[in-house]
């Protein structure tokens, strides 16, 4: 397991070693976080949901 800081509450979030960029995890503080991999490092960002573009 890897440990990454929650961008909302600052507490540790444990993520599996085989996690891939784009996966979603729920944290104890109630926020849904998206896994982001950049340059071989894992980071978390608040997941904003899927936005509709209504064909525009």
Secondary structure, DSSP 8 states (H G I E B T S, - for coil): -EEEE-TTT--EEEE-TT--TT-EEE-TTS-EEEEEEETTEEEEEE-------TT-
